């Protein structure tokens, strides 16, 4: 989707330099920046995604992992 936004000249210049240095287009840089901003400000989406992964995995217990975790916790100073 194409859109037009107004940004300060200084921000535009920094984005332009970053795009050149990274070998990416300005559109890629701005798109990545907005995606990161949205992800940081939508923590419920991250939690929901993690909940879906956990539900898909189910209750899979691994004896080695359980024992290793127990040893780490026992050796940790609380």
Backbone bond lengths (Angstrom), bond angles and torsions (degrees), N, CA, C in turn:
res aa  C-N    CA-C-N  psi(-1)  N-CA   C-N-CA  omega(-1)  CA-C   N-CA-C  phi
1 X - - - 1.446 - - 1.520 107.83 -
2 X 1.273 115.56 139.36 1.458 121.47 176.81 1.514 109.15 -98.19
3 X 1.329 115.35 140.74 1.455 119.95 177.47 1.526 108.59 -149.14
4 X 1.305 115.88 159.61 1.465 120.64 178.09 1.519 108.18 -117.51
5 X 1.321 115.90 133.30 1.459 120.95 177.37 1.518 108.99 -134.79
6 X 1.311 115.70 155.45 1.462 121.04 175.99 1.515 108.37 -104.84
7 X 1.330 116.30 128.88 1.458 121.37 177.99 1.523 108.25 -134.01
8 X 1.313 117.21 155.50 1.466 119.67 178.52 1.536 111.21 -61.64
9 X 1.319 116.22 148.16 1.466 121.28 -179.54 1.524 112.19 -54.96
10 X 1.329 116.83 -41.69 1.462 120.56 -177.52 1.526 111.36 -62.31
11 X 1.324 117.27 -40.43 1.467 121.30 178.93 1.529 109.65 -66.70
12 X 1.318 116.26 -42.78 1.464 120.63 178.77 1.532 110.50 -59.70
13 X 1.318 116.73 -45.25 1.469 120.45 -178.60 1.524 111.37 -63.94
14 X 1.328 116.94 -40.22 1.465 120.05 177.94 1.530 110.96 -65.37
15 X 1.307 116.30 -40.39 1.463 120.22 178.14 1.524 110.73 -65.92
16 X 1.311 116.38 -39.48 1.469 121.55 178.08 1.534 110.28 -61.61
17 X 1.330 116.49 -45.52 1.477 120.12 178.48 1.523 111.19 -63.49
18 X 1.311 116.37 -43.17 1.464 120.83 179.55 1.528 110.31 -61.89
19 X 1.305 117.12 -43.38 1.463 121.02 -179.91 1.529 110.61 -61.40
20 X 1.324 116.57 -46.35 1.472 120.00 178.95 1.520 111.06 -61.49
21 X 1.334 115.88 -46.64 1.463 120.68 -177.72 1.532 111.17 -62.86
22 X 1.323 116.99 -37.82 1.463 121.83 -177.38 1.528 112.38 -86.82
23 X 1.339 116.67 -6.93 1.462 119.71 -178.17 1.524 112.40 68.17
24 X 1.322 115.96 33.98 1.456 121.78 -179.46 1.522 109.51 -120.55
25 X 1.288 115.98 163.85 1.461 119.24 176.63 1.524 109.39 -81.47
26 X 1.335 115.86 160.87 1.464 119.49 175.60 1.520 109.93 -59.66
27 X 1.312 116.53 -39.41 1.469 120.31 -179.84 1.521 110.92 -59.19
28 X 1.332 116.74 -42.15 1.461 119.73 178.42 1.521 111.11 -63.63
29 X 1.320 116.78 -42.36 1.462 120.91 -179.66 1.527 110.53 -64.04
30 X 1.326 117.09 -47.57 1.462 119.66 -179.47 1.523 111.36 -66.05
31 X 1.321 117.33 -39.50 1.459 121.02 179.18 1.521 110.82 -63.55
32 X 1.336 117.18 -44.65 1.462 121.06 178.51 1.525 110.69 -63.41
33 X 1.326 116.49 -39.63 1.467 120.45 -179.42 1.528 111.13 -64.77
34 X 1.312 117.14 -43.74 1.470 120.43 179.89 1.526 109.90 -67.61
35 X 1.332 117.26 -40.35 1.467 120.29 178.99 1.525 110.59 -61.24
36 X 1.330 116.69 -43.14 1.463 120.66 178.69 1.525 110.41 -65.01
37 X 1.310 117.81 -42.52 1.460 121.87 179.91 1.531 110.18 -61.53
38 X 1.322 116.09 -46.23 1.464 120.18 -179.50 1.531 110.13 -63.04
39 X 1.328 117.32 -42.43 1.471 120.80 -179.88 1.523 110.80 -62.26
40 X 1.318 116.87 -40.16 1.472 120.22 179.86 1.518 112.33 -68.18
41 X 1.306 117.01 -27.09 1.452 120.54 -176.37 1.524 112.76 -102.79
42 X 1.313 117.06 10.70 1.464 121.28 178.13 1.530 109.41 -130.77
43 X 1.351 117.58 60.88 1.465 119.70 -175.85 1.526 113.34 -61.69
44 X 1.335 117.36 -26.58 1.466 119.28 179.16 1.525 111.08 -63.52
45 X 1.325 117.58 -33.25 1.462 120.57 178.50 1.526 110.41 -66.09
46 X 1.325 116.96 -39.04 1.466 120.73 178.02 1.521 109.47 -65.20
47 X 1.322 116.66 -45.29 1.460 120.79 178.98 1.521 110.52 -61.33
48 X 1.330 117.14 -44.18 1.469 120.73 178.63 1.521 111.26 -60.73
49 X 1.333 117.33 -41.91 1.461 120.85 179.61 1.527 110.41 -64.07
50 X 1.331 116.72 -42.23 1.462 119.92 178.96 1.525 110.80 -66.03
51 X 1.320 117.36 -38.61 1.462 120.78 177.44 1.526 111.12 -62.29
52 X 1.344 116.78 -39.73 1.472 120.40 178.45 1.526 111.02 -64.08
53 X 1.327 116.32 -41.97 1.469 119.91 178.89 1.524 110.11 -62.88
54 X 1.319 116.61 -45.78 1.466 120.09 179.89 1.526 111.09 -62.24
55 X 1.318 116.93 -40.45 1.462 120.50 178.65 1.529 110.55 -64.92
56 X 1.326 117.09 -39.48 1.463 121.02 178.89 1.526 111.41 -65.71
57 X 1.324 116.80 -36.70 1.461 120.70 -179.82 1.520 111.89 -73.36
58 X 1.315 116.37 -30.78 1.451 120.15 -179.04 1.517 111.62 72.61
59 X 1.316 115.21 -160.31 1.466 120.83 -177.11 1.526 108.94 -98.67
60 X 1.299 116.39 76.62 1.454 121.58 179.80 1.526 108.61 -98.07
61 X 1.291 116.71 110.12 1.463 120.33 -179.63 1.522 109.46 -100.54
62 X 1.298 114.54 140.47 1.457 121.69 179.37 1.521 107.01 -122.83
63 X 1.316 117.00 117.98 1.449 121.76 -176.59 1.517 113.32 -57.56
64 X 1.332 116.70 -40.61 1.463 120.48 179.88 1.523 110.68 -63.55
65 X 1.317 116.46 -45.90 1.464 120.72 -178.93 1.522 109.89 -64.07
66 X 1.310 116.82 -41.89 1.462 120.36 178.82 1.524 111.09 -61.24
67 X 1.334 116.64 -46.29 1.464 120.61 -179.57 1.528 111.15 -65.55
68 X 1.331 116.53 -42.23 1.469 119.99 179.84 1.524 110.32 -63.75
69 X 1.312 116.64 -42.85 1.462 120.47 178.79 1.518 111.75 -62.40
70 X 1.327 115.60 -40.60 1.463 120.19 178.82 1.530 110.14 -63.12
71 X 1.353 117.22 -43.30 1.469 119.97 179.50 1.526 111.23 -62.88
72 X 1.312 116.72 -41.90 1.464 119.88 179.43 1.524 110.22 -62.25
73 X 1.327 116.43 -44.73 1.462 119.53 -179.57 1.529 111.55 -65.61
74 X 1.343 116.70 -38.61 1.459 119.46 179.21 1.534 111.69 -66.70
75 X 1.325 116.93 -32.90 1.457 121.65 -178.65 1.532 113.38 -85.06
76 X 1.320 117.29 -6.67 1.453 121.87 -177.40 1.516 110.18 -88.24
77 X 1.330 115.09 132.05 1.457 119.66 178.08 1.521 108.60 -80.87
78 X 1.306 115.86 121.53 1.460 120.63 -179.51 1.473 107.40 -95.62
